[in-house]
Amino acid sequence: MNNSYTKKILEILGKKPAVSVEEIQEQIISPHLSPPLRRGGETRSKYAITRCLKNLSDEGLIEQISSPQNKYARLTNEGRKKMHSLELDNDTGIVNTSWDGLWRIILLDLPENRKNERESLRYLLKKAGFVCLKNSAWISPFPFEHLFMNIKKDLNLTTEMMIIVTENIDPESKKVLFENFGK
């Protein structure tokens, strides 16, 4: 699977509830090919994008919907998780890693019947630099709370996830946290 197309497709689909296949192709092909090259490379690129969409669909990351006028694609819950995971892998993203004096605490309480979601969220938390303090309490000095607010909204975790941003932590706990994060 063309990894750059996969990332671009997931990024495009992450911005809207559903996007036409034609629009996806247009957004990926147009910026990269100058007009003389577009004619020759467009067919190969469209084929590669179509194959990538099929692979993403087979993996359960997107679903494709056909209407009489057009074909559309949209992210599944698994696709949203993958998209957020790729956001954390993105080396070009600018994330302030200097401590602003605030701690980000995420309380996560997913039941056993949602074990896969719970494991995916734990993976994302670790990837974002969070440390598990107690069974379901995660903490980090890094400003990823907006990413996790989006994940909470996307996965409809209204009561299962709580995000707290605070500067107030007792002195004994602060010592342990400073040791963990080298602050």
ROSE-4610 file (N, C-alpha, C; in Angstrom, 1 decimal, always signed):
// ROSE-4610
residu = [M/M/M/N/N/N/N/N/N/S/S/S/Y/Y/Y/T/T/T/K/K/K/K/K/K/I/I/I/L/L/L/E/E/E/I/I/I/L/L/L/G/G/G/K/K/K/K/K/K/P/P/P/A/A/A/V/V/V/S/S/S/V/V/V/E/E/E/E/E/E/I/I/I/Q/Q/Q/E/E/E/Q/Q/Q/I/I/I/I/I/I/S/S/S/P/P/P/H/H/H/L/L/L/S/S/S/P/P/P/P/P/P/L/L/L/R/R/R/R/R/R/G/G/G/G/G/G/E/E/E/T/T/T/R/R/R/S/S/S/K/K/K/Y/Y/Y/A/A/A/I/I/I/T/T/T/R/R/R/C/C/C/L/L/L/K/K/K/N/N/N/L/L/L/S/S/S/D/D/D/E/E/E/G/G/G/L/L/L/I/I/I/E/E/E/Q/Q/Q/I/I/I/S/S/S/S/S/S/P/P/P/Q/Q/Q/N/N/N/K/K/K/Y/Y/Y/A/A/A/R/R/R/L/L/L/T/T/T/N/N/N/E/E/E/G/G/G/R/R/R/K/K/K/K/K/K/M/M/M/H/H/H/S/S/S/L/L/L/E/E/E/L/L/L/D/D/D/N/N/N/D/D/D/T/T/T/G/G/G/I/I/I/V/V/V/N/N/N/T/T/T/S/S/S/W/W/W/D/D/D/G/G/G/L/L/L/W/W/W/R/R/R/I/I/I/I/I/I/L/L/L/L/L/L/D/D/D/L/L/L/P/P/P/E/E/E/N/N/N/R/R/R/K/K/K/N/N/N/E/E/E/R/R/R/E/E/E/S/S/S/L/L/L/R/R/R/Y/Y/Y/L/L/L/L/L/L/K/K/K/K/K/K/A/A/A/G/G/G/F/F/F/V/V/V/C/C/C/L/L/L/K/K/K/N/N/N/S/S/S/A/A/A/W/W/W/I/I/I/S/S/S/P/P/P/F/F/F/P/P/P/F/F/F/E/E/E/H/H/H/L/L/L/F/F/F/M/M/M/N/N/N/I/I/I/K/K/K/K/K/K/D/D/D/L/L/L/N/N/N/L/L/L/T/T/T/T/T/T/E/E/E/M/M/M/M/M/M/I/I/I/I/I/I/V/V/V/T/T/T/E/E/E/N/N/N/I/I/I/D/D/D/P/P/P/E/E/E/S/S/S/K/K/K/K/K/K/V/V/V/L/L/L/F/F/F/E/E/E/N/N/N/F/F/F/G/G/G/K/K/K]
num = [1/1/1/2/2/2/3/3/3/4/4/4/5/5/5/6/6/6/7/7/7/8/8/8/9/9/9/10/10/10/11/11/11/12/12/12/13/13/13/14/14/14/15/15/15/16/16/16/17/17/17/18/18/18/19/19/19/20/20/20/21/21/21/22/22/22/23/23/23/24/24/24/25/25/25/26/26/26/27/27/27/28/28/28/29/29/29/30/30/30/31/31/31/32/32/32/33/33/33/34/34/34/35/35/35/36/36/36/37/37/37/38/38/38/39/39/39/40/40/40/41/41/41/42/42/42/43/43/43/44/44/44/45/45/45/46/46/46/47/47/47/48/48/48/49/49/49/50/50/50/51/51/51/52/52/52/53/53/53/54/54/54/55/55/55/56/56/56/57/57/57/58/58/58/59/59/59/60/60/60/61/61/61/62/62/62/63/63/63/64/64/64/65/65/65/66/66/66/67/67/67/68/68/68/69/69/69/70/70/70/71/71/71/72/72/72/73/73/73/74/74/74/75/75/75/76/76/76/77/77/77/78/78/78/79/79/79/80/80/80/81/81/81/82/82/82/83/83/83/84/84/84/85/85/85/86/86/86/87/87/87/88/88/88/89/89/89/90/90/90/91/91/91/92/92/92/93/93/93/94/94/94/95/95/95/96/96/96/97/97/97/98/98/98/99/99/99/100/100/100/101/101/101/102/102/102/103/103/103/104/104/104/105/105/105/106/106/106/107/107/107/108/108/108/109/109/109/110/110/110/111/111/111/112/112/112/113/113/113/114/114/114/115/115/115/116/116/116/117/117/117/118/118/118/119/119/119/120/120/120/121/121/121/122/122/122/123/123/123/124/124/124/125/125/125/126/126/126/127/127/127/128/128/128/129/129/129/130/130/130/131/131/131/132/132/132/133/133/133/134/134/134/135/135/135/136/136/136/137/137/137/138/138/138/139/139/139/140/140/140/141/141/141/142/142/142/143/143/143/144/144/144/145/145/145/146/146/146/147/147/147/148/148/148/149/149/149/150/150/150/151/151/151/152/152/152/153/153/153/154/154/154/155/155/155/156/156/156/157/157/157/158/158/158/159/159/159/160/160/160/161/161/161/162/162/162/163/163/163/164/164/164/165/165/165/166/166/166/167/167/167/168/168/168/169/169/169/170/170/170/171/171/171/172/172/172/173/173/173/174/174/174/175/175/175/176/176/176/177/177/177/178/178/178/179/179/179/180/180/180/181/181/181/182/182/182/183/183/183]
x = [+0.9/+0.0/+0.9/+0.5/+1.3/+1.1/+2.1/+1.9/+1.7/+2.3/+2.0/+0.6/+0.0/-1.4/-2.3/-1.9/-2.7/-2.8/-1.7/-1.7/-2.5/-2.3/-3.1/-4.6/-5.0/-6.4/-7.0/-6.3/-6.8/-6.9/-5.9/-5.9/-7.1/-7.3/-8.5/-9.8/-10.0/-11.2/-11.4/-10.3/-10.5/-11.0/-11.1/-11.6/-13.1/-13.7/-15.1/-15.8/-17.1/-17.8/-17.7/-17.7/-17.6/-17.0/-16.2/-15.6/-15.7/-16.0/-16.2/-14.8/-14.8/-13.5/-12.9/-13.7/-13.2/-12.4/-13.0/-12.4/-11.1/-11.0/-9.8/-8.7/-9.1/-8.1/-7.6/-8.5/-8.2/-7.2/-7.5/-6.6/-5.2/-5.1/-3.8/-3.0/-3.7/-3.0/-2.6/-3.6/-3.4/-2.1/-1.9/-0.8/+0.6/+0.6/+1.9/+2.3/+1.4/+1.8/+1.5/+2.6/+2.4/+1.5/+0.8/-0.1/+0.4/+1.7/+2.1/+2.2/+2.7/+2.8/+1.5/+0.5/-0.7/-1.4/-1.3/-2.0/-1.5/-0.2/+0.4/+0.4/+0.7/+0.7/-0.6/-1.6/-2.9/-3.6/-3.5/-4.1/-3.5/-2.1/-1.4/-1.8/-1.8/-2.1/-3.5/-4.5/-5.9/-6.0/-5.3/-5.3/-4.8/-3.6/-3.0/-3.9/-4.6/-5.5/-6.7/-7.2/-8.3/-7.9/-6.7/-6.2/-6.1/-5.5/-5.3/-6.7/-7.7/-9.0/-9.6/-9.4/-9.9/-9.1/-7.8/-7.1/-7.6/-7.8/-8.2/-9.6/-10.5/-11.8/-11.7/-10.8/-10.6/-10.1/-9.3/-8.8/-9.8/-10.9/-11.9/-11.7/-10.8/-10.5/-11.4/-11.9/-12.9/-14.1/-15.2/-16.3/-16.6/-16.9/-17.2/-18.7/-19.2/-20.7/-20.9/-21.8/-22.1/-23.5/-23.6/-24.8/-25.0/-26.2/-26.3/-25.3/-25.0/-24.1/-22.6/-22.3/-20.8/-20.5/-19.2/-18.8/-18.2/-18.4/-17.9/-17.2/-16.3/-15.6/-15.7/-15.7/-15.7/-14.9/-14.4/-13.6/-14.5/-14.1/-14.7/-14.1/-14.6/-13.9/-12.5/-12.3/-10.9/-10.0/-10.6/-9.9/-9.5/-10.4/-10.1/-9.0/-9.0/-7.8/-6.5/-6.6/-5.4/-4.9/-5.9/-5.6/-4.9/-5.4/-4.8/-3.5/-3.3/-2.0/-1.0/-1.4/-0.5/-0.1/-1.1/-0.8/+0.3/+0.3/+1.4/+2.7/+2.7/+3.9/+4.5/+3.7/+4.1/+5.2/+6.4/+7.6/+7.5/+6.6/+6.6/+5.6/+4.8/+3.9/+4.7/+4.3/+4.9/+4.2/+4.8/+4.3/+5.3/+4.9/+5.7/+6.1/+7.4/+7.8/+8.4/+8.4/+8.8/+7.6/+7.9/+6.8/+6.2/+4.9/+4.2/+3.7/+4.1/+3.6/+2.3/+1.7/+0.4/+0.6/-0.1/-0.2/-1.4/-1.3/-2.5/-2.8/-4.0/-4.4/-5.6/-5.5/-6.6/-7.0/-8.3/-8.9/-9.6/-9.3/-9.8/-10.5/-11.8/-12.5/-13.4/-12.9/-13.6/-13.9/-15.1/-15.5/-14.8/-14.8/-14.1/-14.6/-15.9/-16.5/-15.9/-15.2/-14.5/-13.0/-12.5/-11.1/-10.2/-10.6/-9.8/-9.7/-10.8/-10.7/-9.8/-9.9/-9.1/-7.6/-7.3/-5.9/-5.3/-6.2/-5.8/-5.5/-6.4/-6.2/-5.0/-4.7/-3.5/-2.2/-2.3/-1.2/-0.9/-2.0/-1.9/-1.4/-1.9/-1.4/+0.1/+0.6/+2.0/+2.8/+2.3/+2.9/+3.0/+2.0/+2.0/+2.8/+3.4/+4.3/+3.6/+2.4/+1.7/+2.2/+2.2/+2.6/+1.4/+1.3/+0.2/+0.5/-0.2/+0.0/-0.6/-1.9/-2.7/-3.6/-4.1/-4.8/-5.3/-6.1/-6.7/-6.4/-5.4/-5.0/-3.7/-3.7/-2.5/-2.2/-0.9/-0.5/+0.7/+0.8/+1.8/+2.0/+3.2/+3.4/+3.2/+3.1/+3.0/+1.6/+1.5/+0.2/-0.5/-0.9/-1.7/-3.1/-3.6/-5.0/-6.0/-5.6/-6.6/-6.7/-5.7/-5.7/-6.7/-6.5/-7.3/-8.8/-9.0/-10.4/-11.1/-10.3/-10.9/-11.2/-10.2/-10.4/-11.7/-11.8/-13.0/-14.3/-14.3/-15.5/-15.7/-14.7/-14.8/-15.3/-14.9/-15.2/-16.4/-17.0/-18.1/-17.9/-16.8/-16.4/-16.8/-18.0/-18.5/-18.3/-18.5/-18.3/-17.1/-16.6/-15.5/-14.1/-14.0/-12.7/-12.9/-12.1/-12.1/-10.7/-10.7/-9.4/-9.3/-8.2/-8.0/-6.7/-6.7/-5.5/-5.3/-4.2/-4.1/-2.6/-2.4/-1.1/-1.0/-2.1/-2.1/-2.0/-0.8/-0.6/+0.2/-0.1/+0.5/+2.0/+2.8/+4.3/+4.9/+4.4/+4.9/+4.7/+3.6/+3.3/+4.2/+4.3/+5.2/+6.6/+7.1/+8.5/+8.6/+7.6/+7.6/+7.4/+6.6/+6.4/+7.6/+8.3/+9.5/+10.6/+10.6/+11.6/+11.2/+9.9/+9.5/+9.7/+9.5/+9.6/+10.9/+11.7/+12.9/+12.7/+11.7/+11.4/+12.1]
y = [-1.2/+0.0/+1.2/+2.2/+3.5/+4.2/+4.3/+4.9/+6.4/+7.1/+8.5/+8.8/+8.0/+8.1/+7.8/+6.8/+6.4/+7.5/+8.1/+9.3/+10.4/+10.7/+11.9/+11.6/+10.4/+10.0/+10.2/+9.6/+9.7/+11.1/+11.9/+13.3/+14.1/+13.8/+14.4/+14.0/+12.7/+12.2/+12.7/+13.0/+13.4/+14.8/+15.6/+16.9/+17.1/+16.0/+16.1/+14.8/+14.8/+13.5/+12.5/+13.0/+12.1/+13.0/+12.4/+13.1/+12.2/+12.9/+12.2/+11.7/+10.5/+9.9/+10.9/+11.5/+12.5/+13.6/+14.1/+15.2/+14.7/+13.5/+12.9/+12.9/+12.4/+12.3/+13.7/+14.6/+16.0/+16.6/+16.4/+17.0/+16.4/+15.1/+14.5/+14.7/+14.6/+14.7/+16.1/+17.0/+18.4/+19.1/+19.1/+19.9/+19.4/+18.1/+17.4/+17.3/+17.6/+17.5/+18.8/+19.3/+20.5/+20.1/+21.1/+20.8/+19.8/+20.0/+19.0/+17.6/+17.4/+16.1/+15.5/+16.3/+15.9/+14.9/+15.1/+14.2/+12.8/+12.6/+11.3/+10.6/+11.4/+10.8/+10.6/+11.3/+11.4/+10.0/+9.2/+7.9/+7.0/+6.9/+6.1/+6.5/+7.8/+8.3/+7.9/+8.1/+7.7/+6.2/+5.4/+4.0/+3.7/+4.3/+4.1/+4.5/+5.6/+6.1/+5.2/+4.7/+3.8/+2.5/+2.0/+0.8/+1.0/+2.2/+2.5/+2.6/+3.2/+3.3/+1.9/+1.0/-0.4/-1.0/-0.9/-1.5/-0.9/+0.4/+1.0/+0.5/+0.3/-0.3/-1.8/-2.5/-3.9/-4.0/-3.1/-3.0/-2.5/-2.0/-1.5/-0.1/+0.6/+2.0/+3.0/+2.7/+3.6/+2.7/+3.4/+2.8/+3.6/+2.9/+3.6/+3.5/+4.6/+4.8/+5.2/+4.6/+5.0/+5.7/+6.8/+7.4/+7.4/+7.7/+7.8/+8.7/+9.8/+10.8/+10.6/+10.0/+9.9/+8.8/+8.5/+7.6/+8.4/+8.1/+8.8/+7.8/+8.4/+7.6/+8.4/+7.6/+8.2/+7.3/+7.9/+7.1/+6.3/+5.1/+4.4/+4.8/+4.2/+4.5/+4.0/+2.9/+2.4/+3.3/+3.9/+4.8/+6.1/+6.5/+7.7/+7.5/+6.3/+5.9/+5.9/+5.3/+5.3/+6.7/+7.6/+8.9/+9.6/+9.5/+10.1/+9.6/+8.3/+7.7/+8.2/+8.4/+9.0/+10.5/+11.2/+12.6/+12.6/+11.6/+11.5/+11.1/+10.3/+9.9/+11.1/+12.1/+13.1/+13.9/+13.9/+14.6/+16.1/+16.4/+17.8/+18.7/+18.0/+18.7/+19.5/+20.7/+21.5/+21.4/+20.7/+20.6/+21.1/+22.0/+22.7/+21.6/+21.3/+20.3/+20.9/+22.3/+22.9/+23.0/+22.8/+22.7/+24.1/+24.2/+25.4/+25.5/+24.6/+24.6/+23.9/+23.3/+22.6/+21.1/+20.4/+18.9/+18.5/+17.6/+17.0/+15.7/+15.5/+14.2/+13.7/+12.4/+11.8/+10.6/+10.6/+9.4/+8.6/+7.4/+6.5/+5.3/+5.1/+4.0/+3.4/+2.4/+1.7/+0.3/-0.2/-1.5/-2.6/-3.8/-5.0/-5.2/-5.0/-5.2/-4.2/-3.2/-2.3/-2.3/-3.5/-3.8/-3.3/-3.5/-3.1/-1.6/-0.8/+0.6/+1.1/+0.4/+0.8/+0.6/-0.5/-0.8/+0.2/+0.6/+1.6/+2.9/+3.3/+4.6/+4.5/+3.4/+3.3/+3.5/+2.8/+3.0/+4.4/+5.1/+6.5/+7.4/+7.1/+7.9/+7.7/+6.4/+6.2/+6.9/+6.8/+7.5/+9.0/+9.6/+11.0/+11.4/+10.4/+10.8/+10.8/+10.2/+10.1/+8.9/+9.0/+7.9/+7.5/+6.2/+5.7/+5.8/+6.5/+6.7/+5.6/+5.4/+4.4/+3.8/+2.6/+1.8/+2.6/+3.7/+4.4/+5.9/+6.3/+7.7/+7.9/+8.8/+9.0/+10.5/+10.8/+12.2/+12.6/+13.8/+14.3/+15.8/+16.3/+17.7/+18.3/+17.4/+17.8/+18.2/+19.2/+19.8/+19.0/+17.8/+17.0/+16.9/+17.7/+17.6/+17.9/+18.7/+19.0/+17.7/+17.0/+15.8/+14.8/+14.7/+13.7/+14.2/+15.5/+16.0/+15.6/+15.7/+15.3/+13.8/+13.0/+11.5/+11.2/+11.9/+11.8/+12.0/+13.1/+13.5/+12.5/+12.1/+11.2/+9.9/+9.4/+8.0/+8.1/+9.2/+9.4/+8.8/+9.3/+8.8/+9.8/+10.2/+11.3/+11.0/+9.8/+9.5/+8.6/+8.0/+7.1/+7.7/+9.0/+9.7/+11.1/+11.4/+12.8/+13.4/+14.6/+15.3/+16.5/+16.5/+17.6/+18.3/+19.6/+20.4/+21.2/+21.0/+21.7/+22.1/+23.0/+23.3/+22.9/+22.6/+22.2/+20.7/+20.3/+18.9/+19.0/+18.1/+18.1/+17.9/+18.5/+18.5/+17.1/+16.1/+14.7/+14.1/+14.3/+13.8/+14.5/+15.8/+16.6/+16.0/+15.6/+15.1/+13.8/+12.9/+11.7/+12.1/+13.0/+13.4/+14.1/+14.9/+15.5/+14.5/+13.4/+12.3/+11.6/+11.4/+10.7/+11.4/+12.8/+13.6/+14.4/+14.3/+15.1/+16.6/+17.1/+18.5/+19.1]
z = [+0.0/+0.0/+0.0/-0.8/-0.9/+0.4/+1.3/+2.6/+2.5/+1.6/+1.5/+1.1/+0.2/-0.2/+1.0/+1.7/+2.9/+3.9/+4.2/+5.1/+4.6/+3.3/+2.7/+2.7/+2.4/+2.3/+3.7/+4.7/+6.1/+6.6/+6.2/+6.6/+5.9/+4.7/+3.9/+4.6/+4.8/+5.4/+6.8/+7.5/+8.9/+9.0/+7.9/+8.0/+7.7/+7.1/+6.8/+7.1/+7.3/+7.6/+6.4/+5.2/+4.0/+2.8/+2.0/+0.9/-0.4/-1.5/-2.8/-3.2/-3.8/-4.3/-5.3/-6.1/-7.1/-6.4/-5.3/-4.5/-3.9/-3.4/-2.8/-3.9/-5.1/-6.2/-6.5/-6.6/-7.0/-6.0/-4.7/-3.7/-3.6/-4.0/-3.9/-5.2/-6.4/-7.7/-8.0/-8.0/-8.5/-7.9/-6.6/-6.1/-6.5/-6.9/-7.1/-8.6/-9.5/-10.9/-11.6/-12.3/-13.1/-14.3/-14.9/-16.0/-17.1/-17.6/-18.7/-18.1/-16.9/-16.3/-15.9/-15.6/-15.0/-15.9/-17.3/-18.2/-18.2/-18.1/-18.1/-16.8/-15.7/-14.4/-13.7/-14.2/-13.6/-13.5/-14.7/-14.7/-13.7/-13.7/-12.7/-11.3/-11.0/-9.7/-9.3/-10.2/-9.9/-9.6/-10.3/-10.1/-8.7/-8.4/-7.1/-5.9/-6.1/-5.1/-4.9/-6.1/-6.0/-5.3/-5.6/-4.9/-3.4/-3.1/-1.7/-0.9/-1.6/-1.0/-0.8/-1.7/-1.6/-0.4/-0.3/+0.8/+2.2/+2.2/+3.5/+3.8/+2.8/+3.1/+3.5/+2.9/+3.3/+4.8/+5.2/+6.5/+7.6/+7.1/+8.0/+8.5/+7.8/+8.2/+7.6/+6.4/+5.8/+5.3/+5.0/+4.3/+3.0/+2.0/+0.7/+0.5/+0.1/-0.1/-1.5/-2.2/-3.6/-3.6/-4.4/-4.6/-6.2/-6.7/-8.1/-8.8/-8.1/-8.7/-8.5/-7.3/-7.0/-6.0/-5.8/-4.8/-3.7/-2.5/-1.3/-0.4/+0.4/+1.4/+2.8/+3.9/+5.2/+6.1/+7.2/+8.2/+9.0/+9.4/+10.5/+11.8/+12.9/+14.2/+14.2/+13.6/+13.5/+12.6/+11.6/+10.7/+11.5/+12.3/+13.2/+14.1/+14.7/+15.6/+14.8/+13.6/+12.8/+12.4/+12.1/+11.7/+12.9/+14.1/+15.2/+15.5/+15.3/+15.5/+14.5/+13.3/+12.3/+12.7/+13.3/+13.7/+14.7/+15.6/+16.6/+16.0/+14.9/+14.2/+13.3/+13.0/+12.1/+12.7/+12.1/+12.6/+12.2/+11.3/+10.8/+11.7/+12.5/+13.4/+14.4/+14.7/+15.7/+17.0/+18.0/+19.3/+20.3/+21.1/+22.0/+23.1/+23.2/+24.2/+25.4/+25.4/+26.7/+27.6/+28.9/+29.8/+30.1/+30.0/+30.3/+31.7/+32.6/+33.9/+34.2/+33.1/+33.2/+33.0/+33.8/+33.7/+33.0/+32.1/+31.4/+32.0/+32.6/+33.2/+32.4/+32.0/+31.4/+32.2/+32.5/+33.2/+32.2/+32.1/+31.1/+31.8/+31.5/+32.1/+31.0/+30.3/+29.3/+29.8/+29.6/+30.1/+29.3/+29.8/+29.2/+27.8/+27.5/+26.2/+25.2/+25.6/+24.7/+24.8/+25.0/+25.3/+24.1/+22.9/+21.7/+21.7/+22.0/+22.0/+23.2/+24.3/+25.5/+25.2/+24.5/+24.2/+23.2/+22.2/+21.2/+21.9/+22.8/+23.5/+24.4/+25.0/+25.8/+25.0/+23.8/+22.8/+22.5/+22.1/+21.7/+22.9/+24.1/+25.3/+25.5/+25.4/+25.5/+24.4/+23.2/+22.1/+22.3/+22.9/+23.2/+24.4/+25.0/+26.2/+27.5/+27.6/+28.9/+29.6/+31.0/+31.9/+32.7/+32.8/+33.6/+35.1/+35.9/+37.3/+38.1/+37.9/+38.5/+37.4/+37.6/+36.6/+35.4/+35.6/+34.5/+34.5/+35.2/+35.3/+34.5/+33.5/+32.7/+32.8/+32.8/+33.0/+32.1/+31.7/+30.8/+30.9/+30.8/+30.7/+29.3/+28.3/+26.9/+26.5/+25.6/+25.3/+24.2/+24.5/+23.5/+23.9/+24.8/+25.3/+24.1/+23.2/+22.1/+21.2/+21.0/+20.2/+20.9/+22.2/+23.0/+23.1/+23.1/+23.1/+21.8/+20.7/+19.4/+19.4/+19.9/+20.0/+20.8/+22.0/+22.9/+22.1/+21.4/+20.6/+19.5/+18.7/+17.6/+18.0/+19.1/+19.6/+20.6/+20.8/+21.7/+23.0/+23.6/+25.0/+26.0/+26.0/+26.9/+28.4/+28.8/+30.3/+30.5/+29.5/+29.6/+29.7/+29.2/+29.2/+29.8/+30.8/+31.3/+31.2/+30.7/+30.4/+31.4/+32.1/+33.1/+32.8/+32.8/+32.6/+33.9/+34.6/+35.9/+36.2/+37.0/+37.5/+38.9/+39.6/+41.0/+41.2/+41.7/+42.1/+43.4/+44.3/+45.6/+45.5/+46.4/+46.3/+46.2/+46.9/+46.9/+45.5/+44.9/+43.6/+42.6/+42.7/+41.8/+41.8/+42.9/+42.9/+42.0/+42.2/+41.4/+39.9/+39.6/+38.2/+37.6/+38.4/+37.9/+37.6/+38.4/+38.2/+36.9/+36.6/+35.4/+34.2/+34.2/+33.0/+32.9/+34.0/+33.9/+33.9/+34.6/+34.6/+35.8]
